[in-house]
């Protein structure tokens, strides 16, 4: 069982609520894409996509690029695959892996993003180290947290400390009553 002291992924059996249209009120896929500042040919890693709430919008924003979905649960990847294939989106790869051991070479991605995921990762430092490894120089790490209803929510001050300790420099911040996004680059 996952707890605040022992984080773990949301069970795939509870994933359907992640596709609730009410999530658009907090942070819509369109606004997520704006926050990411994507280029058409970017290579993007979405870590912990769940059933793919943001994935279709991100994949459409990079028509000449590639979106790589990495989740520790194969069932989540299959849910996301079903949604993306139904939408006719083909520029996506699906990889089952742990966040602290990413299946990618060094400096592979232009953008890495996580939405309400880091709090579920048992080895947060290892995860941020892996993101730092796979992110290209000048690449963007974007972390979004949604406070409402998330037992794994990481408060902004704690997230900022994690990012600084992980070797990232904050470039932009976005906040609403219920969400925040921190965009950063890896430090030199």
Number of C-alpha atoms within 10 A of each C-alpha: 8 14 10 12 8 10 18 19 19 17 13 15 9 8 16 12 11 14 14 10 10 11 14 13 8 16 20 16 17 14 13 18 18 12 17 19 11 18 14 14 13 19 23 26 26 22 25 28 25 31 24 24 21 21 24 22 18 22 24 17 20 19 16 13 19 21 26 22 24 24 23 19 18 16 17 24 24 15 17 22 22 14 17 20 12 9 10 10 16 15 16 19 13 16 17 17 17 18 25 17 12 19 14 16 10 14 15 18 25 21 26 25 22 17 23 20 24 26 21 22 20 19 16 18 16 15 20 21 17 19 28 24 18 22 25 19 16 14 20 25 27 23 21 26 25 24 17 11 8 12 15 23 20 20 14 16 8 9 18 16 11 16 21 14 13 20 15 21 18 17 12 12 14 11 13 10 9 13 19 19 23 22 21 21 22 21 13 8
